[in-house]
Amino acid sequence: MKRHLVICLFLLSVIGLTAQEHVAVDLGLPSGLKWASCNIGASVPDSYGDFFAWGETAPRKVFTNKNSKTHGMSFNKLLESGVIDQNGNLTPEYDAAHVMWGGDWRMPTKEEIKELLDPKNCTCTWSTEYSVKGCVIRSKTNGNTIFIPVSGSRYDSSIFSEGYRGFCWSASVNPNSTRAYTLSIGSGNHNLASDYRSYGMNIRPVTK
């Protein structure tokens, strides 16, 4: 009996830790979408977490055009290969947030990033209060917040814009180029941008 109790308590503690790692923050957005409190690979909001090339589900440290699985692929080629759907968004098996976290977790679309950054919905404030520089995104309806660290981007073994700008991949491909859309955060502005799919960037998941 005592052994069964110990096992149950252990399982509950594991479940609790898992839940804490994947906290969904309600920012009162019109769509009802919730944003994760941390990037994939991070256990606290001010940790960078892992870096991914767009459309890939495993993190790595070196990023080049040659080792990117989607670099140079046209919209039609991505569609034919099952990487994206008709709307230009990653399918579940190519969505790192869904593959790594499961459930309803996924990467945000470009429209969902626009919703997050809409000044009617949230404010974005530069902050140095955490262990790293970044931006606090605060809901205008309920006051809840998430923190996005400015971790820069990776190409080859080099780091660009660390401490000045942060990038999180969206699920949406830029249909007119070899790029994909990103959440771009900095001290001066915060916007939907697009960048080469071979670059290494963070992922901030969303859920219902």
N, CA and C of each residue as an Amber inpcrd file, in Angstrom:
protein
   624
   0.8250000  -1.2010000   0.0000000   0.0000000   0.0000000   0.0000000
   0.8620000   1.2550000   0.0000000   1.8640000   1.2960000   0.9150000
   2.7540000   2.4580000   0.9860000   3.5160000   2.6160000  -0.3140000
   3.9080000   1.4730000  -0.9180000   4.6630000   1.5310000  -2.1730000
   3.7990000   2.1490000  -3.2640000   2.5210000   1.7630000  -3.3310000
   1.6170000   2.3180000  -4.3300000   1.4200000   3.8180000  -4.1210000
   1.3600000   4.2520000  -2.8440000   1.1930000   5.6610000  -2.5370000
   2.3990000   6.4670000  -3.0120000   3.5850000   5.9380000  -2.7700000
   4.8160000   6.6070000  -3.1990000   4.8560000   6.7480000  -4.7130000
   4.4680000   5.6660000  -5.4020000   4.4560000   5.7000000  -6.8670000
   3.4760000   6.7560000  -7.3680000   2.2810000   6.8150000  -6.7600000
   1.2790000   7.7950000  -7.1680000   1.7610000   9.2200000  -6.9470000
   2.3950000   9.4540000  -5.7880000   2.9160000  10.7870000  -5.5080000
   4.0030000  11.1750000  -6.4940000   4.8430000  10.2020000  -6.8530000
   5.8970000  10.4640000  -7.8350000   5.2960000  10.8450000  -9.1820000
   4.2740000  10.0860000  -9.6080000   3.6300000  10.3720000 -10.8980000
   2.9710000  11.7380000 -10.8910000   2.3440000  12.0970000  -9.7690000
   1.7130000  13.4120000  -9.6770000   2.7460000  14.5230000  -9.7630000
   3.9260000  14.3070000  -9.1380000   4.9650000  15.3310000  -9.1940000
   5.4860000  15.4970000 -10.6080000   5.6070000  14.3980000 -11.3380000
   6.0570000  14.4660000 -12.7380000   5.0360000  15.2060000 -13.5860000
   3.7400000  14.8750000 -13.3830000   2.6760000  15.5510000 -14.1240000
   2.6830000  17.0430000 -13.8230000   2.8970000  17.3940000 -12.5590000
   2.9410000  18.8010000 -12.1770000   4.0720000  19.5470000 -12.8530000
   5.2390000  18.9350000 -12.9100000   6.3780000  19.5790000 -13.5660000
   6.1090000  19.7820000 -15.0410000   5.4910000  18.7800000 -15.6730000
   5.1870000  18.8970000 -17.0930000   4.2380000  20.0550000 -17.3390000
   3.2230000  20.1820000 -16.4810000   2.2570000  21.2570000 -16.6520000
   2.9240000  22.6100000 -16.5020000   3.8460000  22.7440000 -15.5400000
   4.5360000  24.0040000 -15.3200000   5.3950000  24.3800000 -16.5190000
   5.9590000  23.4070000 -17.1670000   6.8140000  23.6900000 -18.3190000
   6.0020000  24.2390000 -19.4790000   4.7230000  23.8970000 -19.5710000
   3.8960000  24.2800000 -20.6980000   2.7080000  25.1160000 -20.2350000
   2.9950000  26.2340000 -19.6060000   1.9440000  27.1120000 -19.1030000
   1.3590000  27.9230000 -20.2510000   0.0260000  27.9000000 -20.3740000
  -0.6800000  28.6790000 -21.3920000  -1.2030000  29.9580000 -20.7540000
  -0.8170000  31.1050000 -21.2900000  -1.1950000  32.3980000 -20.7230000
  -2.3430000  33.0030000 -21.5230000  -3.4290000  33.3010000 -20.8400000
  -4.5920000  33.9360000 -21.4560000  -4.3560000  35.4440000 -21.4880000
  -4.1860000  36.0030000 -22.6750000  -3.9510000  37.4270000 -22.8390000
  -5.2140000  38.1780000 -23.2480000  -6.3550000  37.5170000 -23.1200000
  -7.6100000  38.1720000 -23.4370000  -7.7540000  38.5450000 -24.8950000
  -7.1280000  37.7940000 -25.7840000  -7.1660000  38.1090000 -27.2070000
  -8.5430000  37.7980000 -27.7890000  -8.9640000  38.5430000 -28.8090000
 -10.2870000  38.3100000 -29.4050000 -10.5120000  36.8710000 -29.8600000
  -9.4490000  36.2200000 -30.3510000  -9.5840000  34.8420000 -30.8380000
  -9.6840000  33.8250000 -29.7100000  -9.3140000  34.2250000 -28.4880000
  -9.2690000  33.2910000 -27.3710000  -7.9850000  32.4830000 -27.3130000
  -7.0650000  32.7360000 -28.2550000  -5.8040000  31.9960000 -28.2990000
  -4.9550000  32.3100000 -27.0760000  -4.2680000  31.2880000 -26.5620000
  -3.3580000  31.4570000 -25.4310000  -1.9170000  31.2400000 -25.9070000
  -0.9980000  32.0090000 -25.3280000   0.4200000  31.9230000 -25.6790000
   1.2010000  31.2650000 -24.5510000   2.1890000  30.4570000 -24.9190000
   3.0310000  29.7930000 -23.9190000   3.8490000  30.8220000 -23.1510000
   4.1570000  30.4870000 -21.9100000   4.9520000  31.3970000 -21.0790000
   6.4330000  31.3410000 -21.4270000   6.8620000  30.2690000 -22.1200000
   8.2820000  30.0800000 -22.4370000   8.4500000  29.5950000 -23.8700000
   9.6430000  29.8100000 -24.4010000  10.0030000  29.2250000 -25.6910000
  10.2070000  27.7220000 -25.5550000  10.1200000  27.0140000 -26.6560000
  10.4520000  25.5870000 -26.6420000  11.9110000  25.4210000 -26.2030000
  12.1390000  24.5040000 -25.2850000  13.4940000  24.2530000 -24.7770000
  13.8540000  25.0840000 -23.5720000  12.9690000  25.9850000 -23.1480000
  13.2070000  26.8320000 -21.9790000  12.2840000  26.4170000 -20.8450000
  12.7510000  26.5590000 -19.6140000  11.9260000  26.2400000 -18.4510000
  11.4800000  27.4940000 -17.7110000  12.0570000  28.6470000 -18.0730000
  11.6630000  29.9360000 -17.4940000  11.5270000  30.9320000 -18.6410000
  10.7030000  31.9950000 -18.4650000  10.4510000  32.9190000 -19.5730000
  11.6830000  33.6250000 -20.1260000  12.6950000  33.8820000 -19.2790000
  13.8520000  34.6310000 -19.7600000  15.0090000  33.7380000 -20.2050000
  14.7170000  32.4780000 -20.4720000  15.6940000  31.5940000 -21.1090000
  15.4130000  31.5490000 -22.6050000  16.4610000  31.5680000 -23.4150000
  16.2660000  31.5610000 -24.8610000  15.5500000  30.3010000 -25.3390000
  15.9270000  29.1670000 -24.7950000  15.4060000  27.9030000 -25.2990000
  16.1630000  27.4450000 -26.5250000  15.5250000  26.5830000 -27.3080000
  16.1730000  25.9760000 -28.4680000  15.9660000  26.8220000 -29.7260000
  16.8180000  26.5450000 -30.7170000  16.7370000  27.2240000 -32.0100000
  16.4280000  26.2030000 -33.0980000  15.5590000  26.6000000 -34.0040000
  15.0810000  25.7220000 -35.0710000  15.1630000  26.4280000 -36.4150000
  15.4240000  25.6670000 -37.4590000  15.1710000  26.1590000 -38.8100000
  13.6800000  25.9930000 -39.0710000  13.1240000  26.8180000 -39.9240000
  11.6790000  26.7780000 -40.1630000  11.2690000  25.4530000 -40.8200000
  10.1840000  24.8740000 -40.3250000   9.6750000  23.6300000 -40.8830000
  10.3960000  22.3940000 -40.3900000  11.2780000  22.5480000 -39.3840000
  12.0030000  21.4110000 -38.8200000  11.5930000  21.2190000 -37.3660000
  11.6020000  19.9880000 -36.9160000  11.0730000  19.6800000 -35.5960000
  12.1440000  19.2810000 -34.5800000  13.3970000  19.3500000 -34.9660000
  14.4990000  19.0600000 -34.0360000  15.4290000  20.2720000 -33.9760000
  15.8040000  20.7070000 -32.7800000  16.7190000  21.8490000 -32.6690000
  18.1390000  21.4670000 -33.0690000  18.9040000  22.4510000 -33.4440000
  20.3340000  22.2270000 -33.6780000  21.1000000  23.5080000 -33.4160000
  22.4240000  23.4630000 -33.6140000  23.2750000  24.6010000 -33.2710000
  23.8960000  25.2740000 -34.4850000  23.9870000  24.5690000 -35.5940000
  24.5770000  25.1370000 -36.8170000  23.5000000  25.1760000 -37.8990000
  23.3440000  26.3400000 -38.5270000  22.2810000  26.5540000 -39.5090000
  22.8740000  27.0960000 -40.8030000  22.6330000  26.3920000 -41.9010000
  23.0950000  26.8400000 -43.2060000  22.0050000  26.5600000 -44.2420000
  22.1660000  27.1370000 -45.4100000  21.2240000  26.8370000 -46.4960000
  21.2650000  25.3500000 -46.8500000  22.4560000  24.7700000 -46.7920000
  22.6200000  23.3730000 -47.1910000  21.9530000  22.4070000 -46.2320000
  21.9940000  22.6950000 -44.9290000  21.3850000  21.7270000 -44.0020000
  19.9340000  22.0630000 -43.6580000  19.3850000  23.1080000 -44.2840000
  17.9700000  23.4220000 -44.1190000  17.1300000  22.5030000 -45.0060000
  16.0560000  21.9770000 -44.4450000  15.2080000  21.0450000 -45.1940000
  14.1880000  21.7580000 -46.0840000  14.0050000  23.0730000 -45.8820000
  13.0050000  23.7920000 -46.6730000  13.5860000  24.9550000 -47.4690000
  14.8840000  25.2110000 -47.3330000  15.4740000  26.3510000 -48.0380000
  15.2900000  26.2190000 -49.5490000  14.8230000  27.2930000 -50.1620000
  14.6910000  27.3180000 -51.6130000  13.4450000  26.6480000 -52.1630000
  12.6620000  25.9880000 -51.3170000  11.4540000  25.3180000 -51.7980000
  10.3550000  26.3460000 -52.0620000   9.7170000  26.2540000 -53.2130000
   8.6330000  27.1670000 -53.5480000   7.3790000  26.8220000 -52.7520000
   6.3990000  27.7180000 -52.7800000   5.1220000  27.4630000 -52.1090000
   4.5130000  26.1610000 -52.6160000   4.4920000  25.9930000 -53.9350000
   3.8880000  24.7830000 -54.5190000   4.6410000  23.5220000 -54.1160000
   5.9660000  23.6090000 -54.0670000   6.7700000  22.4460000 -53.6740000
   6.5160000  22.0930000 -52.2080000   6.4210000  23.1060000 -51.3490000
   6.1130000  22.8610000 -49.9390000   4.7440000  22.2270000 -49.7900000
   3.8040000  22.6890000 -50.6110000   2.4430000  22.1450000 -50.5780000
   2.4170000  20.7000000 -51.0530000   3.0900000  20.4280000 -52.1670000
   3.1320000  19.0720000 -52.7240000   3.8180000  18.0980000 -51.7710000
   4.8100000  18.5820000 -51.0360000   5.5640000  17.7290000 -50.1180000
   4.8600000  17.5280000 -48.7840000   3.7360000  18.2120000 -48.5720000
   2.9960000  18.0630000 -47.3280000   3.5410000  18.8780000 -46.1790000
   4.4690000  19.8070000 -46.4760000   5.0560000  20.6390000 -45.4200000
   4.0570000  21.6970000 -44.9650000   3.2960000  22.2680000 -45.9100000
   2.2970000  23.2800000 -45.5880000   0.9280000  22.8480000 -46.0960000
  -0.1000000  23.5200000 -45.5770000  -1.4520000  23.2880000 -46.0660000
  -1.8190000  24.3460000 -47.1020000  -3.0570000  24.3370000 -47.5520000
  -3.5000000  25.2650000 -48.5890000  -3.4000000  26.7230000 -48.1460000
  -3.4470000  26.9590000 -46.8520000  -3.3600000  28.3180000 -46.3200000
  -1.9280000  28.7960000 -46.1400000  -0.9710000  27.9110000 -46.4450000
   0.4330000  28.2970000 -46.3140000   0.9960000  28.1350000 -44.9210000
   0.3160000  27.3660000 -44.0660000   0.7850000  27.1220000 -42.7020000
   1.3130000  25.6980000 -42.5610000   2.2830000  25.5150000 -41.6870000
   2.8790000  24.1990000 -41.4790000   1.8260000  23.1620000 -41.0800000
   1.9440000  21.9720000 -41.6430000   1.0940000  20.8660000 -41.2290000
   1.6220000  20.3280000 -39.8960000   0.7900000  19.6080000 -39.1240000
   1.1900000  19.1830000 -37.7780000   2.5300000  18.4500000 -37.7120000
   2.8440000  17.6000000 -38.6830000   4.0880000  16.8300000 -38.5730000
   5.3310000  17.6690000 -38.8140000   5.1770000  18.8630000 -39.3660000
   6.3120000  19.7630000 -39.5780000   6.2870000  20.9490000 -38.6170000
   5.3590000  20.9360000 -37.6940000   5.1970000  22.0020000 -36.7070000
   5.9120000  21.5710000 -35.4260000   7.0320000  22.2150000 -35.1070000
   7.8550000  21.7890000 -33.9730000   7.1010000  21.8680000 -32.6480000
   6.2510000  22.8760000 -32.4840000   5.5060000  23.0110000 -31.2310000
   4.5640000  21.8340000 -31.0390000   3.8800000  21.4360000 -32.1020000
   2.9540000  20.3030000 -31.9910000   3.7040000  18.9920000 -31.7860000
   4.7880000  18.7980000 -32.5240000   5.5560000  17.5550000 -32.4190000
   6.1850000  17.3990000 -31.0380000   6.7300000  18.4920000 -30.4950000
   7.4760000  18.4050000 -29.2400000   6.5870000  18.4960000 -28.0050000
   5.5050000  19.2560000 -28.0840000   4.6660000  19.4480000 -26.9040000
   3.3550000  18.6730000 -26.9710000   2.9100000  18.3070000 -28.1700000
   1.6990000  17.5160000 -28.3120000   0.4300000  18.2990000 -28.0050000
  -0.6600000  17.5660000 -27.8400000  -1.9420000  18.1800000 -27.5300000
  -2.3610000  19.1880000 -28.5770000  -2.8720000  20.3350000 -28.1160000
  -3.2980000  21.4110000 -29.0100000  -2.1980000  22.4320000 -29.2660000
  -1.0150000  22.1960000 -28.7300000   0.0770000  23.1600000 -28.9250000
   0.5130000  23.1730000 -30.3820000   0.8160000  24.3550000 -30.8870000
   1.2840000  24.5170000 -32.2560000   1.9890000  25.8590000 -32.3850000
   2.5520000  26.1180000 -33.5470000   3.1680000  27.4080000 -33.8260000
   2.0970000  28.4020000 -34.2690000   2.2690000  29.6910000 -33.9310000
   1.2590000  30.6770000 -34.3300000   1.3400000  31.0010000 -35.8130000
   0.2070000  31.3600000 -36.3960000   0.1940000  31.8300000 -37.7810000
   0.5620000  33.3110000 -37.8100000   0.7890000  33.8330000 -39.0080000
   1.1230000  35.2590000 -39.1240000  -0.0330000  36.1290000 -38.6240000
  -1.2830000  35.7000000 -38.8740000  -2.4330000  36.4730000 -38.4230000
  -2.5120000  36.4900000 -36.8940000  -2.1190000  35.4100000 -36.2590000
  -2.1430000  35.3520000 -34.7900000  -1.0360000  36.1990000 -34.1850000
   0.0800000  36.3380000 -34.8760000   1.1300000  37.2600000 -34.4250000
   0.6450000  38.7000000 -34.5490000  -0.0370000  39.0040000 -35.6450000
  -0.6110000  40.3460000 -35.8110000  -1.5890000  40.6570000 -34.6800000
  -2.3960000  39.6760000 -34.3020000  -3.3480000  39.8710000 -33.2120000
  -2.6220000  40.1750000 -31.9020000  -1.5540000  39.4330000 -31.6360000
  -0.7680000  39.6500000 -30.4170000  -0.1890000  41.0620000 -30.3700000
   0.2980000  41.5440000 -31.5060000   0.9880000  42.8370000 -31.5600000
   0.0430000  44.0110000 -31.7900000  -1.2160000  43.7420000 -32.0210000
  -2.1810000  44.8130000 -32.2400000  -2.2720000  45.6710000 -30.9750000
  -1.9840000  46.9710000 -31.0630000  -2.0060000  47.8260000 -29.8650000
  -3.3690000  47.9110000 -29.1940000  -4.4270000  47.4980000 -29.8830000
  -5.7440000  47.4440000 -29.2430000  -5.8360000  46.2800000 -28.2660000
  -4.9720000  45.2710000 -28.4780000  -5.0250000  44.0650000 -27.6470000
  -3.9670000  44.0230000 -26.5580000  -2.7350000  44.4030000 -26.9060000
  -1.6090000  44.2770000 -25.9730000  -0.6430000  45.4450000 -26.1260000
   0.1250000  45.6830000 -25.0690000   1.2440000  46.6180000 -25.1370000
   2.5470000  45.8300000 -25.1120000   3.5670000  46.3540000 -25.7690000
   4.8920000  45.7160000 -25.7890000   5.8890000  46.6900000 -25.1840000
   6.5050000  46.3050000 -24.0810000   7.3940000  47.2020000 -23.3530000
   8.7790000  46.5880000 -23.2080000   9.8010000  47.3330000 -23.6300000
  11.1880000  46.8920000 -23.4750000  11.5210000  46.7450000 -21.9990000
  12.1980000  45.6710000 -21.6330000  12.4810000  45.4050000 -20.2280000
  13.9020000  44.8910000 -20.0300000  14.5230000  45.3790000 -18.9710000
  15.8350000  44.8600000 -18.5440000  15.7280000  44.2940000 -17.1260000
  14.5130000  44.0090000 -16.6870000  14.2940000  43.5160000 -15.3310000
  14.5900000  42.0310000 -15.1830000  14.6280000  41.3200000 -16.2970000
  14.9050000  39.8850000 -16.2610000  16.4120000  39.6430000 -16.3840000
  16.8040000  38.3870000 -16.4280000  18.2300000  38.0660000 -16.5380000
  18.7810000  38.4000000 -17.9200000  17.8860000  38.5530000 -18.9010000
  18.2760000  38.9610000 -20.2550000  17.3310000  40.0670000 -20.7100000
  17.7490000  40.8010000 -21.7340000  16.8960000  41.8550000 -22.2730000
  15.7450000  41.2270000 -23.0690000  14.6590000  41.9610000 -23.1420000
  13.5240000  41.4640000 -23.8910000  12.3330000  42.3850000 -23.7910000
  11.1720000  41.8870000 -24.1910000   9.9520000  42.6860000 -24.1800000
   8.8530000  41.9860000 -23.3990000   8.1700000  42.7630000 -22.5760000
   6.9920000  42.2840000 -21.8580000   5.7720000  42.6310000 -22.6980000
   5.0020000  41.6280000 -23.0490000   3.7480000  41.8290000 -23.7750000
   2.6100000  41.6770000 -22.7720000   1.8530000  42.7780000 -22.5830000
   0.8220000  42.8160000 -21.5420000  -0.5700000  42.9840000 -22.1670000
  -1.4870000  42.1600000 -21.7170000  -2.8680000  42.2390000 -22.1860000
  -3.5260000  43.5280000 -21.7060000  -4.2900000  44.1530000 -22.5860000
  -5.0280000  45.3500000 -22.2050000  -6.3610000  45.0170000 -21.5440000
  -6.7620000  43.7610000 -21.6160000  -8.0580000  43.3870000 -21.0330000
  -7.9270000  42.7670000 -19.6470000  -6.8890000  41.9550000 -19.4200000
  -6.7820000  41.2930000 -18.1070000  -5.4400000  41.5010000 -17.4060000
  -4.4940000  42.1960000 -18.0580000  -3.2200000  42.5030000 -17.4130000
  -2.2080000  41.3750000 -17.4010000  -2.5650000  40.1980000 -17.9240000
  -1.6210000  39.0800000 -17.9640000  -0.4820000  39.3980000 -18.9260000
   0.6720000  38.7900000 -18.6860000   1.8610000  39.1030000 -19.4860000
   2.6070000  37.8520000 -19.9340000   3.3550000  38.0140000 -21.0250000
   4.3990000  37.0590000 -21.3990000   5.6650000  37.8710000 -21.6650000
   6.8040000  37.2180000 -21.5700000   8.0910000  37.8660000 -21.8050000
   8.7730000  37.1820000 -22.9820000   9.2280000  37.9790000 -23.9550000
   9.9510000  37.4540000 -25.1150000  11.4020000  37.9190000 -25.0350000
  12.3670000  37.0250000 -24.8050000  13.7720000  37.4460000 -24.7550000
  14.3010000  37.7560000 -26.1460000  15.2050000  38.7370000 -26.2150000
  15.7810000  39.0910000 -27.5210000  17.0520000  38.2590000 -27.7260000
  16.8470000  37.0750000 -28.2280000  17.9090000  36.0720000 -28.3350000
  18.6470000  36.1060000 -29.6600000  18.2220000  37.0010000 -30.5670000
  18.8770000  37.0730000 -31.8700000  18.4950000  35.9020000 -32.7610000
  19.2580000  35.7320000 -33.8180000  19.0620000  34.6050000 -34.7320000
  20.4080000  33.9450000 -34.9830000  20.3740000  32.7470000 -35.5460000
  21.5920000  31.9770000 -35.7840000  21.7350000  31.6600000 -37.2730000
  22.9490000  31.8240000 -37.7760000  23.2610000  31.3080000 -39.1100000
  24.6930000  30.8040000 -39.0980000  24.9070000  29.6250000 -39.6840000
  26.1770000  28.9150000 -39.5590000  26.4170000  28.7450000 -38.0640000
  27.5550000  29.1370000 -37.5390000  27.7740000  29.0650000 -36.0940000
  27.8020000  30.4570000 -35.4850000  27.3110000  31.4560000 -36.2290000
  27.3220000  32.8470000 -35.7750000  25.9770000  33.2450000 -35.1800000
  26.0240000  34.2410000 -34.2940000  24.8380000  34.7760000 -33.6390000
  24.6670000  36.2250000 -34.0740000  23.4430000  36.5940000 -34.4560000
  23.1640000  37.9490000 -34.9040000  22.0790000  38.5880000 -34.0360000
  22.3080000  39.8450000 -33.6630000  21.3070000  40.6890000 -32.9760000
  20.9610000  40.2360000 -31.5640000  21.7520000  39.3620000 -30.9560000
  21.4730000  38.9520000 -29.5800000  21.5210000  40.1650000 -28.6580000
  20.5210000  40.3090000 -27.8080000  20.4460000  41.4480000 -26.9010000
  19.7960000  42.6740000 -27.5010000  19.5160000  42.6260000 -28.8040000
  18.8960000  43.7600000 -29.4920000  17.5560000  43.3890000 -30.1310000
  17.4840000  42.1420000 -30.6120000  16.2660000  41.7350000 -31.3060000
  16.0250000  40.2400000 -31.0790000  14.7550000  39.8960000 -30.9240000
  14.3780000  38.4990000 -30.7730000  13.4610000  38.0720000 -31.8930000
  13.5430000  36.8090000 -32.2750000  12.7400000  36.2930000 -33.3820000
  12.1210000  34.9540000 -32.9850000  10.8290000  34.8120000 -33.2520000
  10.1440000  33.5380000 -33.0520000   9.4220000  33.1780000 -34.3440000
   9.6600000  31.9820000 -34.8300000   9.0420000  31.5620000 -36.0800000
   7.5190000  31.5100000 -35.9680000   6.8490000  31.8710000 -37.0560000
   5.4320000  31.5670000 -37.2100000   5.3130000  30.2550000 -37.9750000
   4.0880000  29.7730000 -38.1220000   3.8340000  28.5850000 -38.9430000
   3.6360000  28.9450000 -40.4060000   3.6520000  30.2470000 -40.7270000
   3.2440000  30.7190000 -42.0510000   4.4300000  31.0050000 -42.9580000
   4.3700000  30.4630000 -44.1610000   5.4050000  30.7160000 -45.1560000
   5.0910000  32.0250000 -45.8710000   6.1230000  32.7280000 -46.2780000
   5.9550000  33.8840000 -47.1500000   5.8250000  33.3430000 -48.5760000
   4.6520000  33.4440000 -49.1890000   4.4230000  32.7560000 -50.4710000
   5.2020000  33.3190000 -51.6430000   5.7430000  34.5180000 -51.4880000
   6.4220000  35.1780000 -52.6090000   7.9400000  35.1370000 -52.5050000
   8.4640000  34.3300000 -51.5970000   9.9180000  34.3000000 -51.4130000
  10.3320000  32.9830000 -50.7840000  11.6230000  32.8620000 -50.4800000
  12.1350000  31.6730000 -49.7790000  12.1960000  31.9420000 -48.2730000
  11.2620000  32.7270000 -47.7950000  11.2370000  33.1210000 -46.3880000
   9.9830000  32.6040000 -45.6930000   9.9540000  32.7880000 -44.3690000
   8.7600000  32.5200000 -43.5730000   8.5870000  33.6840000 -42.6080000
   7.3620000  33.8490000 -42.1160000   7.0670000  34.9810000 -41.2340000
   7.5420000  34.7170000 -39.8100000   7.9140000  35.8150000 -39.1440000
   8.4210000  35.7260000 -37.7750000   7.7960000  36.8070000 -36.9020000
   7.7370000  36.5270000 -35.6140000   7.4870000  37.5390000 -34.6070000
   8.8340000  38.1920000 -34.3320000   8.9570000  39.4840000 -34.6160000
  10.2240000  40.2040000 -34.4690000  10.0820000  41.2370000 -33.3590000
  10.9140000  41.1140000 -32.3190000  10.7970000  41.9360000 -31.1140000
  12.1060000  42.6900000 -30.8840000  12.0130000  44.0060000 -30.6060000
  13.2110000  44.7880000 -30.3040000  12.8850000  45.9560000 -29.4140000
  13.9000000  46.7620000 -29.0940000  13.6890000  47.8930000 -28.1910000
  12.9060000  49.0100000 -28.8580000  13.0200000  49.1090000 -30.1940000
  12.3710000  50.2090000 -30.8910000  11.0260000  49.8710000 -31.4820000
  10.8800000  48.6620000 -32.0080000   9.6000000  48.2780000 -32.6100000
   9.3950000  46.7700000 -32.5190000   8.1610000  46.3790000 -32.7290000
   7.7560000  44.9870000 -32.6370000   6.8250000  44.7380000 -33.8130000
   7.1400000  43.7740000 -34.6340000   6.3530000  43.6360000 -35.8580000
   6.3860000  42.2080000 -36.4000000   5.5120000  41.9850000 -37.3680000
   5.5540000  40.7550000 -38.1570000   6.5710000  40.9750000 -39.2570000
   7.5880000  40.1190000 -39.3010000   8.6310000  40.2220000 -40.3160000
   8.7170000  38.8930000 -41.0540000   9.6350000  38.7870000 -41.9910000
   9.9010000  37.4850000 -42.6090000  11.3940000  37.3340000 -42.8040000
  11.8590000  36.1020000 -42.6920000  13.2880000  35.8550000 -42.7980000
  13.5410000  34.5160000 -43.4670000  14.8100000  34.2990000 -43.8390000
  15.1750000  33.0770000 -44.5480000  14.9010000  31.8560000 -43.6880000
  14.3150000  30.8480000 -44.2880000  13.8860000  29.6650000 -43.5490000
  15.0510000  28.8360000 -43.0180000  16.2400000  29.1010000 -43.4990000
  17.4180000  28.3570000 -43.0380000  17.9840000  28.9080000 -41.7320000
  17.5320000  30.0850000 -41.2970000  18.0490000  30.6820000 -40.0670000
  17.5480000  29.9300000 -38.8410000  18.3190000  29.9750000 -37.7800000
  17.9100000  29.3930000 -36.5040000  17.2090000  30.4180000 -35.6420000
  15.9760000  30.1320000 -35.2430000  15.2050000  31.0470000 -34.4070000
  14.4360000  30.2760000 -33.3610000  13.9350000  30.9970000 -32.3840000
  13.1290000  30.3910000 -31.3180000  11.7090000  30.1080000 -31.7890000
  10.9860000  29.3450000 -30.9740000   9.5690000  29.0700000 -31.2260000
   8.7960000  29.2950000 -29.9210000   7.7630000  30.1430000 -30.0000000
   6.8650000  30.3610000 -28.8580000   5.5000000  29.7620000 -29.2150000
   5.1470000  28.6180000 -28.6360000   3.9120000  27.9310000 -29.0000000
   2.6480000  28.6680000 -28.5590000   1.5460000  28.2730000 -29.1740000
   0.2100000  28.7630000 -28.8100000  -0.7190000  27.5680000 -28.6700000
  -1.8650000  27.7990000 -28.0250000  -2.8460000  26.7500000 -27.8490000
  -4.2340000  27.3660000 -27.7110000  -5.2730000  26.5380000 -27.7180000
  -6.6430000  27.0310000 -27.5950000  -6.9000000  27.5840000 -26.1990000
